[in-house]
Each structure stands twice: as structure tokens, then as C-alpha cells.
Amino acid sequence: MSAESGTNTLLQDNSTIRHDWEHEQIHALFDLPFNDLLHHAQSVHRQYFNPNEVQLSTLINIKSGGCSEDCAYCPQSARFDTEVEAEPLLDIAGVVASAKQARAQGASRFCMGAAWRSPKEQDFKQVLAMIAAVKELGLETCVTLGMLDEDQAFRLKESGLDFYNHNLDTSEEYYGEIISTRTYQDRLETLSYVRKAEINVCCGGIIGLGERRQDRVSLLATLSSMPVHPESVPINLLVQVEGTPLAETDALDPFEFVRTVAVARILMPRSTVRLSAGRSEMTESLQALCFHAGANSIFYGEKLLTTDNPEHNNDLALFERLGLRPTQ
């Protein structure tokens, strides 16, 4: 099937969930006129979601800094001279208090992130207890802890975990330019353990790392070719942090970011597409375009791990102006 015929077929039939997208077909979607791409993405979005609802998640850092990895974008790496200091794991009481506040502000999912290559047993047991405590509050639970083995994945499931976040970050081809301390296959292996344990997968990437469009195509091809699409697909915009290797990276064209959101929506119609890191760098108009392109989830709160995020009241004010409401 040619790229053109593949695109035309999809334009005629939005109901097919596919796992066999070819790179040429995804390129053809990126190359569509902007208005056509957004119209198509919005049409697909309306088949599976209420277009005026946005799922709210809160993300807290339960263990910051001191990570042994060398992810070139990350201020939590011990290898880079940033202002982030290594801190111990939070206690359960503090996590529960944050979760209660998030629930009161309308969050339906509470996400906990730790700056580890992979969790050590003593820390892992504490995280299991945190998950169980947050789950008792009636919130969906999500963690990102780095690499897992199969046993850890099943123990997370037993604790009540709903989602595990483990991003691919970028294409397999460009990956070596960003990270050297773990392989692309390492990431895919962790995702396979998560899926085997029947935990929902939260997996996306970071846009604006200096990659080319073909890398964005490849990333989305990998995600959309999974036997089951990730239930959540975070689309992060690089936050340039002084002291990291990517601090001086050229800014991404904002319309290219919107195109990436729209293509993700088309390729993975049933997935929740989340605007994640980088929203503090986006204008309200850009965020509105992303919602029109099919984004239907955000992290809210003043911090995303270590980087700034729009304040809760600002998000609610924007929702009111756009006629959006939190998903119940």
C-alpha cells in the first residue's frame, strides 16, 4: 500500500485500530496540510472520547536527584551540574497528604516518580506501600521507577498499581545521541514485563531533543505497532535546563509539536494522549491547538518532578475559556 493510498484509506475510515503503520504512511500524515491534519485528528478523537473532557493527573517526585543515568535532558542525573540535589525517598504520610490534595483539586490519577535507574528492594517495598495507600483514597495510581524485572512488575500489580510510566523518549535510531547508560531494548523489555503483569502502560516520548521529523515518525511507529497500544501516551516538550547537555538545543517549531500530537491521536485512537512536560513553555493558544489535535490529558500542579508547570488555577481558567471540563 502506498503512503498516499494509506492516508486516503484512513481519511475515509476512522474506525480501524491499526498496528501495522508503515513509516511512509506516518510521514504522509505529518505532511498533510495543517488544517486537514487537525480536522482528521479531531474526527478520530470524537469517535472514542468526549472532545470537551480532559483527564487530570498529578505527578509528584517521591525521590529526586542523584540518578546514575546520563539522559541528556534530565536535571536529576548525578552526571550533570544542575541545581537539583539528591534527596531521600519521601515518607508515606507526605505522599498520602499530597494525594488527598490532588483528589480535592479534581485529579483522577496520582503519579509518583523516582530518580532511579531501577529500584532497590528496600525502596521498592516502601513504594508498594505508597501505592496501596493512594489506591485506598480512590485514585488511579501510576509510578515511574526506571527499569523493572518481571517479579517487580507482578508485585506492583499486587499492590494495586494501575499504570506504569516508562517512556521510550525518542526513536531507536536517535536514542544513542540522548542516552548511553541503558539501551532501547532495555526500555522495551521493562514494558513487556509491565504488560505481562496486566498493568496499564503509560509510554510516550520527548519532542524537541534535536531529533528530525523522521525520528518522531519512528517513535510513533514503535508505539503504534505494539500489540496493545499504550493506554496513555505522554507527549513531552523538552524543557531546557541549564547544566544539561541539551540546554542550548534549538527550540522546536510549535506547529511541529501540534502535528506530533495529532498524528499520535490518529495512530492510537483509543489511547489517552497527554500534554506532559513543557506546558509552562507553551502559550494558551498552543495548548488549545493541542487539545483540538486530540490531546485529552494533562499533568497539573506547580511542579513536574523538578521543572515548572502551570498553576492549577491557571489550568482551570483556561478550561473555562475553552469550554473544557475534567474527566470524572
RAJONOR-V630932 format. One record per pair of residues at least 6 apart in sequence whose C-alpha atoms are under 6 Angstrom apart, sorted by the first residue. I is the first residue (numbers start at 1). GAP is how many residues later the second one is. D is the distance in whole Angstrom. If there is no record, write none. Layout:
i gap d
I GAP D
I GAP D
This chain:
i gap d
3 21 5
3 22 4
14 30 6
19 205 6
19 206 4
20 205 6
38 255 5
41 221 5
41 225 5
41 252 6
42 251 6
42 252 6
45 249 6
52 272 5
53 271 6
53 272 5
53 273 6
53 274 5
54 242 5
54 243 5
54 272 5
54 273 5
55 242 4
55 271 6
55 272 5
56 51 5
56 241 6
56 242 5
57 50 5
57 52 5
57 53 6
57 242 5
58 52 5
58 53 6
58 241 5
58 242 6
59 52 5
59 53 6
60 52 5
60 245 6
61 51 6
61 52 5
61 244 5
62 27 6
62 28 5
62 51 6
62 52 6
63 25 6
63 26 5
63 51 5
63 52 6
64 22 6
64 23 6
64 51 5
65 11 4
65 19 6
65 20 5
65 21 4
65 50 6
66 11 6
66 12 5
66 20 5
67 9 6
67 10 5
67 11 5
67 48 5
67 49 5
68 10 6
69 8 6
69 112 6
70 109 6
71 107 6
71 108 5
72 106 5
72 173 5
73 171 6
73 173 6
75 7 6
80 164 6
81 162 5
82 161 5
92 38 6
108 31 6
109 30 5
109 31 4
109 32 6
110 31 5
111 30 6
111 31 4
111 32 5
112 31 5
113 30 6
113 31 5
114 31 5
116 30 6
117 29 5
118 28 5
118 29 5
128 31 6
132 27 5
132 28 6
141 20 5
141 21 5
142 20 6
142 21 4
142 22 5
143 21 5
144 20 6
144 21 5
147 43 6
148 42 5
150 43 5
153 41 6
153 44 6
154 43 5
162 37 6
162 38 6
163 36 6
163 37 5
163 38 6
164 37 5
164 38 6
165 37 4
165 38 6
166 37 5
167 36 4
167 37 5
167 38 6
168 37 6
169 36 4
169 37 5
170 35 6
170 49 6
171 44 5
171 47 5
171 48 4
201 29 5
201 30 6
202 28 6
202 30 4
202 31 6
203 30 5
204 29 5
204 30 5
204 31 6
205 30 6
206 30 4
206 31 6
207 29 6
207 30 5
207 31 6
208 30 5
208 44 5
231 40 5
232 39 5
232 40 5
232 41 6
233 40 5
233 41 6
234 39 6
234 40 4
234 42 6
235 39 6
235 40 5
235 41 6
236 40 5
236 41 5
237 40 6
237 41 5
239 39 5
240 7 5
241 6 5
258 32 5
262 31 5
262 32 6
265 29 6
273 22 5
273 23 6
274 21 6
274 23 4
274 24 5
275 23 5
276 23 6
280 29 5
280 30 5
300 12 6
301 10 6
301 11 5
302 6 6
302 7 5
302 8 6
302 9 5
303 6 5
